Amino acid sequence: MIKRRAWLFLALWLVAGIGQAREVAGVKLPEQIGGVAGETLKLNGAGIRYKFIFKIYVAALYLPAPAHTTGAVLDEPGPKRMLMHFLYHKVTARQLRDGWREGFADNLDKQTYQALTPRIERFNSFFGDLKDGDRVWLDYQPGVGTRVEINGQQKGVIRGEDFMRALLSVWLGPEPPGTDLKRDLLGLATDD
């Protein structure tokens, strides 16, 4: 009877854990999501993008399988999803576009940046002002490209795996917007 109860408790505990969500700065993030190229993606990591002392957005990275280095994330085949859930009262379109340009330029070599510039500018054209509660989904589907969706409205698709690799490098490259955010997206434990 005790063994049976133990197995029942373990089964209930495992089932309860499947539907749990992680919470970052009050934003609930499911541990897994479906719908990107028909695959289920798992939350690899999540963290907060700070600018000085201000919380700008929560970022969450979803992958088919866990990856804990930049190389492993960029080289992992299959779909990928990045969520940006904005926390700041208002980020202007100009601030976003300047931030994207800077992020790409800081994390790509000059030749790659120049080759991607037309696609970066098209990507930038999808963004207007964003405010607290707004959500940006960046979904990469192999063979299709990176779909940009803002608050449930599809803005467009940027073709090429090279673009998604460059986009993820904005957060995971040598000059990320924050080393803590990079570590969090890679799902690395803190030393606290």
KAHUWO-V183308 format. One record per residue. N is the residue number from 0. PHI is phi in whole degrees, 0 to 359 (NA if undefined). PSI is psi in degrees with one decimal (* if undefined). OMEGA is omega in whole degrees, 0 to 359 (NA if undefined). Layout:
((N:PHI:PSI:OMEGA) (N:PHI:PSI:OMEGA))
//
This chain:
((0:NA:-40.4:180) (1:294:-42.6:179) (2:298:-40.6:180) (3:297:-43.3:177) (4:296:-39.6:179) (5:297:-43.9:179) (6:295:-40.4:178) (7:296:-44.5:178) (8:299:-45.7:180) (9:298:-43.9:180) (10:297:-44.1:179) (11:295:-39.4:178) (12:297:-43.7:179) (13:294:-43.6:179) (14:297:-42.5:180) (15:297:-36.6:182) (16:291:-26.2:183) (17:295:-40.2:185) (18:271:0.6:184) (19:293:155.4:177) (20:238:149.7:174) (21:270:147.2:179) (22:241:129.1:178) (23:230:119.7:180) (24:52:37.9:179) (25:82:-0.4:179) (26:262:121.5:179) (27:276:129.1:182) (28:238:117.6:179) (29:297:146.4:179) (30:291:-22.7:175) (31:210:153.2:180) (32:224:156.5:176) (33:242:176.8:172) (34:98:-4.5:177) (35:263:107.4:182) (36:56:30.0:178) (37:74:10.7:181) (38:249:154.9:172) (39:270:128.6:178) (40:249:146.4:182) (41:253:146.5:178) (42:293:114.2:179) (43:279:-40.5:179) (44:182:163.1:181) (45:207:150.0:179) (46:197:-174.1:184) (47:249:134.6:173) (48:269:115.9:178) (49:257:148.4:168) (50:233:110.0:190) (51:59:-118.5:179) (52:258:0.5:186) (53:269:136.6:174) (54:278:118.4:182) (55:267:-51.3:178) (56:202:160.6:169) (57:266:131.8:176) (58:248:140.3:178) (59:222:134.6:180) (60:248:126.5:178) (61:245:133.0:182) (62:224:163.5:176) (63:295:-33.4:180) (64:215:152.5:182) (65:302:142.6:177) (66:215:129.7:188) (67:242:11.5:172) (68:228:157.1:178) (69:303:-46.5:180) (70:302:-42.2:180) (71:295:-39.8:178) (72:294:-48.4:184) (73:292:-32.7:183) (74:272:-12.2:181) (75:294:124.3:179) (76:286:163.8:175) (77:99:-178.9:183) (78:290:159.5:177) (79:214:153.4:178) (80:220:135.2:173) (81:239:133.0:176) (82:249:137.7:169) (83:237:112.2:178) (84:252:110.8:188) (85:285:140.1:181) (86:244:-24.1:185) (87:280:151.0:186) (88:298:-34.8:176) (89:196:129.5:172) (90:241:119.8:185) (91:286:159.2:177) (92:303:-40.9:180) (93:296:-43.6:178) (94:299:-43.3:178) (95:298:-49.2:183) (96:296:-41.9:177) (97:297:-40.1:179) (98:296:-42.7:177) (99:297:-47.7:180) (100:302:-46.7:180) (101:298:-44.5:180) (102:298:-43.8:177) (103:295:-48.1:183) (104:298:-39.1:182) (105:288:-22.2:188) (106:244:3.6:178) (107:237:151.3:173) (108:289:160.5:187) (109:302:-42.0:182) (110:295:-44.0:179) (111:295:-43.1:179) (112:300:-46.7:180) (113:297:-40.2:180) (114:295:-33.2:182) (115:270:-8.4:186) (116:309:-45.7:179) (117:300:-39.2:179) (118:287:-34.7:176) (119:297:-43.3:180) (120:293:-37.0:175) (121:295:-44.9:176) (122:304:-46.9:179) (123:301:-33.8:183) (124:294:-15.4:180) (125:283:-14.5:190) (126:257:130.4:169) (127:248:-163.5:176) (128:297:142.7:176) (129:233:149.1:184) (130:224:174.7:180) (131:311:127.2:179) (132:96:-16.9:178) (133:291:145.9:181) (134:234:132.9:175) (135:244:124.6:175) (136:251:129.4:177) (137:242:102.7:186) (138:251:124.6:174) (139:259:124.8:175) (140:240:118.9:181) (141:307:137.5:179) (142:82:-11.7:180) (143:246:-55.9:180) (144:131:-161.9:182) (145:259:115.3:179) (146:269:132.3:178) (147:253:124.1:178) (148:232:129.4:179) (149:238:120.3:181) (150:50:43.6:177) (151:82:-1.0:180) (152:251:121.0:179) (153:289:128.3:181) (154:262:-27.7:180) (155:158:176.8:181) (156:233:135.5:174) (157:253:120.5:184) (158:287:153.4:169) (159:102:130.3:174) (160:296:-31.7:180) (161:298:-32.7:178) (162:292:-45.2:180) (163:296:-38.5:177) (164:299:-43.2:179) (165:295:-41.3:180) (166:297:-46.9:178) (167:295:-28.5:177) (168:295:-23.7:177) (169:303:-40.6:180) (170:268:-30.9:191) (171:248:-1.6:183) (172:282:-167.9:184) (173:291:-22.2:181) (174:233:66.5:181) (175:288:166.5:178) (176:293:-11.7:177) (177:185:132.8:181) (178:293:-32.5:177) (179:295:-42.3:179) (180:296:-43.9:178) (181:302:-49.5:180) (182:301:-44.0:181) (183:296:-42.7:179) (184:294:-31.3:178) (185:280:-2.7:177) (186:70:30.4:181) (187:270:138.5:180) (188:291:148.8:177) (189:276:162.3:179) (190:266:14.2:184) (191:300:*:NA))
//
